[in-house]
Amino acid sequence: MTPTRTAESFALLEEITATAGLPSAGASPIRLAENDLWRLPGQIVVRIARAGQDGASAREVAVARWLLQHRVPAVRPIAMDQPIVVGGRSATFWEELPPHKAGRESDLAPLLRQLHELPKPPFAIGEMDPFIRIRYRLIEARVIAETDRSWLLGQLDELGEAWSNLPEGRPSCVIHGDAWGGNCAVTAEGAVLLDFERASLGRPEWDLTSTAVAVDTFGSLSRESYKRFCDAYGYDVMAWPGYPVLRAIRELRLVTFALQVANDTSETAEQAQYRLACIRGTRGPRPWGWTAVG
């Protein structure tokens, strides 16, 4: 992360904390990527969303509070009116987790099962959109050729049609929307869910596909670990006829996310180009060994 990127984010953080009546002195960055996460003194985490995400920020706070009411272990929002919007960016405030480690797939699966079994919440949560931000990312991408951009936009249109014609699956429910291992943490008290920016009503298969592509696309998860995930949840999404479409959409999202990060971080460009080559069919069969970015 460049010093300029960090300095710009901290300057915004100072405005946000001043508006909230909180100190920014001693703040440290946790991660500056799709969202900017900062740790404040007093065990508070500030999450700064990208521009235009006010609705998503308000929804994630509402969803987290609703989950806690239903005894689903989740990160806790600070008791204050939020989000706060400064400079066109919305910020939310969360209790910092106690010492923890990254969750395993077998930790995530029971939490997803609990989530998927809940009734619809008493507030608007919206319908799941698997293509959110993809077109914007492609238009804004600076590290690809125009021929590649055109091809990716064509893939986006084709997958949009395929999504509209998916076979019947499991009943629609509240889903996390971005249910990968990084959004599950394990404390001394057990596993908790994080990051509800994409929570919505939709296909539960979408949440399960995030773990499936760790096996299928990244090659970072063993078949044995994936079986434990399926056993803990009670279903194997890879056996569903619609899975290849969901996998392709997830892969397109992952390519465009790498392109977005590469706009700010030049060392990501090589991984973005590699991911693009994979889905264009020039790097052999899956798994492709993609590495994390951002």
MOKAJO-V878740 format. One record per backbone hydrogen bond with DSSP energy under -0.5 kcal/mol. CO is the residue of the C=O (numbers start at 0). NH is the residue of the N-H. E is the energy in kcal/mol with one decimal. If there is no record, write none. Layout:
BEGIN
CO,NH,E
CO,NH,E
END
This chain:
BEGIN
1,5,-2.1
2,6,-2.8
3,7,-2.7
4,8,-2.0
5,9,-2.5
6,10,-2.3
7,11,-1.7
8,12,-2.4
9,13,-2.4
10,14,-1.4
11,15,-2.4
12,16,-3.1
13,17,-1.9
14,18,-2.0
15,19,-2.0
16,20,-0.9
16,21,-3.1
17,20,-0.5
23,26,-2.2
27,38,-3.1
30,32,-0.6
30,36,-3.4
34,32,-2.2
34,36,-0.6
35,47,-3.3
36,29,-3.1
36,30,-1.3
37,39,-0.5
37,45,-2.9
38,27,-2.0
39,42,-0.7
39,43,-1.1
42,95,-2.6
43,39,-3.5
44,93,-2.6
45,37,-2.5
45,47,-0.6
46,48,-0.6
46,91,-2.1
47,35,-2.6
49,52,-1.1
52,56,-2.4
53,57,-2.3
54,58,-2.2
55,59,-2.3
56,60,-1.6
57,61,-2.1
58,62,-3.0
59,63,-2.2
60,64,-2.2
61,65,-2.2
62,66,-2.7
63,67,-2.0
64,68,-1.6
65,69,-1.4
66,71,-2.7
67,70,-1.3
70,72,-0.7
72,192,-2.1
75,94,-3.1
77,79,-1.6
79,81,-0.5
83,85,-0.5
83,90,-2.8
85,88,-1.9
87,51,-1.0
88,85,-2.8
89,48,-2.9
90,82,-0.6
90,83,-2.3
91,46,-2.7
92,77,-2.5
93,44,-2.8
100,185,-3.0
103,106,-1.0
103,107,-2.0
104,108,-2.3
105,109,-0.6
106,110,-0.8
107,111,-2.2
108,112,-2.4
109,113,-2.3
110,114,-2.5
111,115,-3.0
112,116,-1.1
113,116,-0.5
114,117,-1.5
125,200,-2.8
128,131,-1.3
130,133,-1.8
130,134,-0.6
132,136,-2.7
133,137,-2.3
134,138,-2.4
135,139,-2.3
136,140,-1.2
144,148,-2.3
145,149,-2.5
146,150,-2.0
147,151,-2.6
148,152,-2.3
149,153,-1.9
150,154,-2.2
151,155,-2.3
152,156,-1.9
153,157,-2.4
154,158,-2.8
155,159,-1.8
156,160,-1.7
157,161,-2.1
158,162,-2.7
159,163,-1.5
160,164,-0.6
161,164,-1.0
162,165,-1.2
172,201,-2.7
174,199,-1.5
177,179,-1.9
179,182,-2.1
180,102,-0.6
180,183,-1.6
182,193,-2.3
183,102,-2.6
184,186,-0.5
184,191,-2.8
185,100,-2.0
186,189,-1.2
189,186,-2.7
191,184,-2.2
192,74,-2.2
195,198,-1.2
199,174,-3.1
200,127,-3.1
201,172,-2.2
202,205,-1.5
202,206,-0.6
203,206,-0.5
203,207,-1.5
204,208,-2.0
205,209,-0.9
206,209,-0.5
206,210,-0.5
207,210,-0.7
207,211,-1.7
208,212,-2.5
210,213,-0.7
210,214,-0.8
211,214,-0.9
211,215,-2.8
212,216,-2.1
212,217,-2.5
213,218,-0.6
213,219,-1.8
213,220,-1.4
216,287,-2.9
216,288,-0.8
216,289,-0.5
221,225,-2.2
222,226,-2.2
223,227,-1.7
224,228,-1.9
225,229,-2.6
226,230,-2.7
227,231,-2.3
228,232,-2.1
229,233,-3.6
229,234,-1.1
234,236,-0.6
235,238,-1.5
236,239,-1.7
239,242,-2.0
241,244,-0.8
241,245,-1.7
242,246,-3.0
243,247,-2.1
244,248,-2.2
245,249,-2.6
246,250,-2.6
247,251,-2.2
248,252,-2.5
249,253,-2.4
250,254,-2.2
251,255,-2.5
252,256,-2.3
253,257,-1.8
254,258,-2.0
255,259,-2.2
256,260,-2.5
257,261,-2.2
258,262,-0.9
259,262,-0.8
259,263,-0.6
260,263,-1.3
260,264,-2.3
264,267,-2.0
265,268,-1.6
267,271,-2.3
268,272,-2.6
269,273,-2.2
270,274,-2.6
271,275,-2.2
272,276,-2.4
273,277,-2.1
274,278,-2.2
275,279,-1.5
276,281,-2.4
277,280,-1.7
END
